[in-house]
Amino acid sequence: MTEIAAAPAGEDIELGEELTPWQRVRRNLAADRMAVAGGVCLVLFLALALLGWWGTAGERPHFNPSVVRLPDKLKPPLAPPNPRAVPPEARPRLGMYLFGTDELGRDVFARMLEGATVSLSVGFVAVGIAVVLGVVMGGAAGFYGERAPGGAPLLGALAGPIAGFALWRDFGTFALAGAALGGLWDAWRRRPGGGLDLYGTLLGFLLGLALSPLGPLLAPLVGGLGPTRGAGAEVWVMAASLIGMAAFGGKLGSRAEDDGRAAALLGGVLGLAAACGIALAAGAAPPWGSALTAAALGAWGAARFRLDRLIRRWRLPRVDIMFTMLVDVQLSFPTFFLILTVIALLPPSIWNIMVVIGVTGWVGPARFVRAEILSLRERPFIEAAVALGGNDSRLIFLHLVPNSLAPVLVSATIGIASAILTEAGLSFLGFGVPPPHATWGNILADGKKYLFDAPWLTYIPGMAILVVVLAFNLFGEGLRDALNPRAKPS
């Protein structure tokens, strides 16, 4: 018989400890001193941002970043105010200028607090937009990568933004958001191969109109909620585009029946949209007679030449190929100069900066999600979900995406640092958040003229940008190592 060797005297056999995934992540992250230091710095800066949001808002803020005290201009840090020249209500709350003053006598500490709120808000919101776009596009590319869609879904998708733009111009942001959410609800509950219903879109549009009186109340927080012009010729384009979405999404799908009525509907919609577009380009409302004539001619031509059959036969490249081409095009643009160009064309607003940075940063999260879904979609739990009757939306958003978010969290953490740097660069060049809001970038820009006379105007915001970006990068690197399933628990 085989004998089991006994352990040497004085030595204990250490059995392997079973750890849950989150326990392993927490232990690995706690063992990384640089990641812990970065996390502590992030908590500190988040607390300062919350303090800035609370202390610099309102009519009588505790730390007023916009009070001008010309007798106390260019005061060094820790300098007291001039009691003879500065009235009591204009003196700093701490009794001294903790970070000094600028060329107008404004308290740099108060401006840094407001800048922390603005910079971190831009970072989190922009990365949130990028993550949402990346997860949706990466999830679609990973799950539908081998499929070659027909032309009808593409044309239906092109009609959506046209209708949304017209809806926003004539009825405002609330109506657009309601219609978009209603349309997503329709798409979620639609059966495979079924037609595209517009009941949810109409219901959401009416709900958005009902909420539109709240626009003036939220105007100080979010601008551009109301319509940019009264209801006019864009209503025709919106109606034609919505009908086109219904026609392309349902009647002309690959599983739809061969019916000439779909072709007639399609031609009428195209004719009506063409007439409205020509009238809009000329700056006039489309006359009833011309619009109806164009719709009738379009319906006759499409039914005569069976345009629906042509669209059904038109096949696009595989989804994975189109995704790869889109990523290559996005990566070929110099991102900062693209953002700079778009910001220069748009009206100055902090929300425009958030949206532009977010829209241009979707590539990283999308590639991570796509790679994870490609490896997850062949797992047994996905096969079990399919066997239980789960549809594509349920498989993607309830099973695949939640299990592929680990690398996205790392990318988002490091992406916040990149967004803060981008916002600081835009503000330094004068294209960032408009005055009177203070950001670290425009504080740095104001201090470059006094680099030798008042160096604190340059060093303080520069060090803040350096520390917060370094903290995000260190915490992101530690989080990446901690989420690595091959890493041994420390």
C-alpha positions, 0 to 999 in steps of 0.5 A: 500500500502507498503510504502518505508522507507525514508533514515535518514536525513543527510545520502546519499545512496551510489549506487554500482559502476559498474567496468570492470574486469580490473578496479577491478583488478587494484583497488584491486592491488593498494590497496595492499601495499605489492604488490605495493612495490613488483611491484616497486622493480621489475620495479627498477630491470628491469631497472637495467637489461636493464642498464646492458644489455646496459652498459656491452655489446660490445667491449668497454662497459661503465661498464666493468665487466671483467677488472682485477685490481690487485692493487685494489683488495678487495676494500670496497664499495665507495672506489676510484681507485688507480690513480698511479697503475690503468691506466685511461682506466681501472678506473670505470666509476663512479670514484669509486667502488660503490660496491667494488671490488673482489679478482681480482680487478673487479668492483662488481657493473658492475658484479652485473649489468651483473648478473641482466641481466642474472638472469632476462633473465633466469627467464623470458625465462625459465618461458616462456617455462614452460608456453607454454608447460603447456598451450598446455598440460593443454589445451589438457588434459582439452579439450580431457580429456574424450577421449581415443585415439588410438595407431596411434596418439601416434606412429605418435607423437613418430616419430616426435622427431626422425625425428626432432633430425635427421633433427637438426644433419644434417641440423641445428636449422633453418631447424628444426624450419622451419619444426616444424612450417610448421608441426604445420601449417599443423596440424592447417588447417587439417580437422577432420579425414583427413590425415596428410599433410607434405607440410607445413613441407617440405616448412618450411624445405626449408625455414629454409635451406634458412635462415641457412646462417644467423647462423654465424651472430646470433652465438654470441647470440644463439649457436648451430644454425648450423648442428652438422655434415654433411648430412649422415645416419640420413637423412634416419631416418628422411625420414622414420620418416616423412613417418611414421608420415603421415602413422600413422597420416592419413592412420591409423586413426580411421576414415580411410578406411580399406585398405591394402596399408596403412599396406604395407606403414607402414611395409616398413617404419618400415623396412627402419627405422630399417635398418637405425637404425642398421646402425647408431648404427654400425657407418656406412651409410646404404647400398642401398640393405640392406635398400630396402630389409628391406623395402620390407620385412616389407611391405610384413609382415605388409600386410600379418598380417594386422598390421594396424588393430591391431593398430586401435584396440589398445586403450590408456587410457583416456587423463586425466589419462595419463596427471595425471600419467605424472604429478605424475611422474614429481612431484616424481622427485627432480627437482633441482637434476634432473636439476643438473644432466642434466646440468652436462651432457650438455655443459655449456650454458645459453640457456641450463639452460633456456631450462632445467629449463623451461622444468621441470617447466610445471606442475604448469601452466598445472594444472591451465589451465586444471582446468580452461578449465574443468569448461569453456568447458560447458559454453554457449559461448563454445556451441555457438562456436561449433554451429557456426562450430568452430574446436577443435583448434579454441575452445582451443586457441581462446576461452578456453585458453585466458579465463583461463590465469589468474591463469597462470599469477600468477603462472608465476610471482611466477615461475620467482622467483623460476627460479632465485633461481634455476639459482643462486643455479646452478651458486653457485655450478659451474654448471650455466652460464659459465665464463666470464659471471657474475651472482649473484650466481657465485659472491656469490660463489667467495665471500664465501672465503672472508666472513670476509675479504670482506663481501660485496662480499657475502652480496650484491649479497645475498641481491639482490637475496633476494629482487628480489625473495621477490618482485616477490612473493609479487607481485604474491600474490597480483596479485592472490588476485586481479584476484580473482573474489570473491574479493570485490573491495577496 
